[in-house]
Amino acid sequence: MTEQQEEKRYDQRDTTLKFVTRPDDISMLDDDPNTLRAEMSCGHAVTPQSLTAWCRSLLDQGQHKFRCPALIEDTIQKCNAEWSYLEVRRLAVLTSDEQKHFEETVAVLAAAEYCEYNSCPGCGSFVEREDLTNLCVLCTICTAERGKTYQFCWQCLREWKGPAPTANRCENPGCNNPNLEKLAKCRDVILPEAKNIVCPSMRACPTCGNLLEHDTTGCKNVICNRCQIEFCFVCLKLTPDCLETSSYYIACSDGVAPRQTSIPSWRK
């Protein structure tokens, strides 16, 4: 633990916070009775360290909304209450550097939540892909400047060759989906808080195809930052389906899903 992390403690004189003595609700590894904890607006207890780590893990997964991962008492259901950034900043006791990182990351993720952008190989301008099932994309700037239609491949980022529309590849040599290569080559990780389950570190969201990584903290489920759908990182079922025969912290009844060899297209 760094010196900066050791200094992140609550001020017991702060009357605006509600302090509690029960264990941390979002970190199953923190049960030190001497640690001062505060209660979030949803009623769950945290420390500055556990709250910072959890919210940073959400940002690392591309998730810009901060939601409580604690289980509701006597159930296997997550609290899932949304915390405002102001609440997170105060109860996580964010440093100036952490505030800068959080605020910049939230802004970028929020702006990109429902859009896909790529740099046009012809002019370098950013182009939005509206049809996520079609790799052939029109650049209006190049089309206007050249006086003829200019299209490029969203996958290999070269001028388009071949018939369109298509979701697989253009006819440029070597036009392969780099995201499939990432899924095939990513390392395996262990989820220590979910019975040490071993699974690939990267998955494509089963709803929209967005690539997500698990940072190995918390439960086995993640919320996609693009479509906002929660799914199990282990079996790839949507969370409600997975929970019919399992829970957030134990192995799935169907075991670990193999590495994905195709990526779903999202029809918004």
C-alpha positions in Angstrom: 0.0 0.0 0.0 1.4 3.4 -0.9 1.9 6.3 1.4 -0.9 8.2 -0.4 -3.3 5.3 0.2 -2.4 5.1 3.8 -3.3 8.7 4.3 -6.8 8.3 2.9 -8.8 8.1 6.1 -12.1 9.7 7.2 -12.1 12.6 9.6 -14.0 11.4 12.7 -15.0 15.0 13.3 -16.9 15.2 10.0 -20.5 15.4 11.1 -21.8 15.2 7.5 -20.8 11.6 7.3 -22.5 8.6 9.0 -19.8 6.4 10.5 -20.4 2.7 11.2 -18.5 -0.2 12.8 -19.8 -3.1 10.7 -17.6 -4.7 7.9 -17.1 -3.1 4.5 -20.0 -4.1 2.3 -18.2 -3.8 -1.1 -14.9 -5.5 -0.2 -15.2 -9.0 1.1 -11.5 -9.0 2.1 -11.8 -6.1 4.5 -13.0 -7.1 8.0 -10.6 -5.1 10.2 -12.7 -4.0 13.2 -10.4 -1.0 13.7 -11.0 0.5 10.3 -13.4 3.5 10.2 -16.1 3.1 7.7 -18.8 5.4 6.4 -22.3 4.7 5.0 -23.2 5.5 1.4 -26.6 7.0 0.5 -27.8 3.5 -0.3 -27.0 2.3 3.3 -23.9 0.2 2.5 -20.6 0.7 4.3 -17.3 1.6 2.6 -13.8 2.8 3.3 -12.0 5.4 1.2 -9.8 2.6 -0.2 -12.5 0.1 -1.1 -14.7 2.8 -2.7 -11.8 4.3 -4.7 -10.8 0.8 -5.9 -14.3 -0.2 -6.9 -15.1 3.0 -8.8 -11.7 3.0 -10.5 -12.4 -0.6 -11.6 -15.7 0.6 -13.1 -13.9 3.3 -15.1 -11.3 0.7 -16.2 -14.1 -1.4 -17.6 -15.5 1.6 -19.5 -18.4 2.2 -17.1 -19.0 5.8 -16.2 -21.9 5.4 -13.8 -21.0 4.4 -10.3 -23.3 1.7 -8.9 -23.2 -0.1 -5.6 -22.0 -3.8 -5.9 -23.0 -4.9 -2.4 -25.6 -7.6 -2.0 -28.9 -6.8 -0.5 -29.1 -8.4 2.9 -30.3 -12.0 2.9 -30.5 -12.1 -0.9 -28.3 -12.7 -3.9 -29.4 -9.5 -5.6 -27.0 -6.6 -6.0 -28.0 -3.2 -4.5 -27.1 -1.5 -7.8 -28.0 1.9 -6.4 -26.3 4.7 -8.5 -24.0 7.0 -6.6 -23.4 10.6 -7.8 -19.8 11.5 -8.6 -20.0 14.2 -5.9 -20.8 11.5 -3.3 -18.0 9.2 -4.6 -15.5 12.1 -4.6 -16.3 12.9 -0.9 -16.5 9.4 0.5 -13.6 8.0 -1.5 -11.6 11.0 -0.3 -10.2 11.4 -3.8 -6.9 13.1 -4.2 -6.4 15.9 -6.7 -4.8 13.5 -9.2 -7.7 11.0 -8.7 -10.3 13.7 -9.2 -8.6 14.7 -12.5 -8.5 11.1 -13.7 -12.1 10.4 -12.7 -13.6 13.5 -14.2 -11.7 13.2 -17.5 -12.5 9.5 -17.9 -16.2 10.0 -17.0 -16.4 12.8 -19.6 -14.9 10.7 -22.4 -16.9 7.6 -21.6 -20.2 9.5 -21.3 -19.6 11.1 -24.7 -18.8 7.8 -26.4 -21.6 5.8 -24.8 -23.9 5.5 -27.8 -21.5 6.3 -30.7 -18.7 4.6 -32.6 -16.0 6.8 -34.0 -12.9 6.0 -36.2 -10.4 8.1 -38.0 -10.9 8.2 -41.7 -7.8 7.0 -43.6 -8.3 9.5 -46.3 -8.5 12.8 -44.3 -8.0 11.9 -40.7 -11.3 13.3 -39.6 -13.4 11.4 -37.1 -16.4 9.6 -38.6 -19.3 8.0 -36.8 -20.6 4.6 -37.8 -24.3 4.6 -37.5 -25.0 1.1 -38.8 -23.0 -1.3 -36.5 -23.6 -4.2 -38.9 -21.9 -2.6 -41.9 -18.2 -2.2 -42.2 -18.4 0.1 -45.2 -18.5 3.7 -44.0 -18.9 6.9 -46.0 -16.6 9.9 -45.3 -18.5 13.0 -46.3 -15.4 15.2 -46.1 -13.4 13.1 -48.6 -16.4 12.7 -50.8 -16.9 16.5 -51.1 -13.1 17.2 -51.6 -12.6 14.4 -54.2 -15.9 15.0 -56.0 -16.7 11.3 -55.8 -17.9 8.8 -53.2 -15.2 7.9 -50.7 -15.8 4.9 -48.5 -13.5 3.1 -46.1 -13.4 -0.2 -44.2 -14.2 0.2 -40.5 -12.2 -2.9 -39.7 -8.9 -2.5 -41.6 -9.1 1.3 -42.0 -8.3 1.3 -45.7 -10.2 2.5 -48.7 -13.2 0.2 -49.3 -12.9 -2.7 -51.8 -15.6 -5.1 -52.7 -19.4 -5.3 -52.3 -21.3 -3.6 -49.5 -22.9 -3.7 -47.1 -21.2 -6.5 -45.1 -20.4 -7.2 -41.5 -17.4 -9.5 -42.0 -14.6 -8.0 -44.1 -13.8 -6.0 -47.2 -11.7 -7.4 -50.0 -8.5 -5.7 -48.9 -5.8 -8.4 -48.1 -5.4 -9.0 -44.4 -8.7 -7.5 -43.4 -9.3 -9.3 -40.2 -11.2 -8.3 -37.1 -8.6 -7.1 -34.5 -11.1 -7.6 -31.7 -11.3 -11.3 -32.4 -7.6 -11.5 -32.2 -7.7 -9.8 -28.8 -10.3 -12.2 -27.6 -8.2 -15.2 -28.8 -4.9 -14.0 -27.4 -5.9 -12.3 -24.1 -4.5 -13.9 -20.9 -6.5 -15.9 -18.4 -7.3 -14.3 -15.0 -8.3 -15.6 -11.6 -11.4 -14.0 -9.9 -10.3 -14.3 -6.2 -13.6 -13.1 -4.7 -15.6 -15.5 -6.9 -14.1 -18.8 -5.7 -10.9 -18.3 -7.7 -12.7 -19.0 -11.0 -10.3 -18.9 -14.0 -11.6 -17.3 -17.2 -10.3 -15.1 -20.1 -9.5 -11.5 -19.1 -11.5 -10.0 -22.0 -15.0 -10.7 -23.3 -17.3 -9.2 -25.9 -20.6 -8.1 -24.5 -23.2 -10.7 -25.5 -25.7 -7.9 -26.2 -23.7 -5.3 -28.2 -20.2 -6.8 -28.9 -18.3 -4.1 -26.9 -15.0 -5.4 -25.6 -14.7 -5.4 -21.8 -11.9 -6.5 -19.4 -12.4 -7.9 -15.8 -10.0 -6.3 -13.4 -10.4 -9.3 -11.0 -12.0 -7.3 -8.2 -15.5 -7.9 -6.9 -18.0 -10.5 -8.4 -17.9 -12.2 -11.7 -20.5 -10.0 -13.3 -19.9 -6.7 -15.2 -22.1 -3.9 -16.7 -21.4 -3.0 -20.3 -20.6 0.7 -20.6 -22.2 0.9 -24.1 -25.5 -0.9 -23.7 -25.7 -0.8 -19.9 -26.6 -4.6 -19.8 -25.2 -6.6 -17.0 -23.8 -10.1 -17.8 -21.7 -12.8 -16.3 -18.1 -12.6 -17.4 -17.7 -16.4 -16.8 -20.6 -18.1 -18.6 -21.6 -15.1 -20.8 -25.3 -15.3 -19.8 -27.2 -12.2 -18.9 -27.1 -11.8 -15.2 -30.8 -12.7 -14.5 -30.3 -15.9 -16.4 -27.0 -16.8 -14.7 -28.6 -16.1 -11.2 -31.3 -18.7 -11.8 -28.8 -21.4 -11.1 -25.8 -19.6 -9.5 -24.9 -16.4 -7.6 -22.5 -13.5 -8.0 -19.7 -15.1 -6.2 -19.8 -18.8 -7.0 -19.1 -20.9 -10.1 -21.7 -21.0 -12.9 -23.8 -24.1 -13.5 -22.7 -24.2 -17.1 -19.0 -23.6 -16.3 -16.7 -21.2 -18.1 -17.7 -20.2 -21.6 -15.0 -20.7 -24.2 -13.2 -17.8 -25.9 -15.6 -16.1 -28.3 -15.0 -16.6 -32.0 -17.6 -14.1 -33.2 -18.7 -10.7 -31.9 -22.4 -9.8 -31.6 -23.7 -6.7 -33.5 -25.8 -4.3 -31.5 -29.1 -3.2 -33.0 -30.0 -0.2 -30.8 
